[in-house]
Amino acid sequence: MAKIVHLVGPSGTGKSSAHKSLTPLLQNAGYQVVPLVEPGPLCEQIMAYKKSPHRETLTEALLFAADRSLLYAKEVLPRLGEPNVLF
């Protein structure tokens, strides 16, 4: 069964560097690594909303939640049953 590993943190904290270091190690251990980047499918809409003068924190949080849901539905759920897949 596929597994999900989250590298979470603010911009500039080393998530991409950690990913670059971990990916070859995980691949050598027999895992297929599939990177997911957030925001995903709603990135353009989220970035446009963040520039809005009428921005609301709750609405922004809901946009990010919807984006993650779409990303998982598109990329993760179809492959959950595959062995040795890491997202």
Secondary structure, 3 states (H helix, E strand, C coil): CCECCCCCCCCCCCHHHHHHHHHHHHHHCCCEECCCCCCCCCHHHHHHHHCCCCCCHHHHHHHHHHHHHHHHHHHHHHHCCCCCEEC
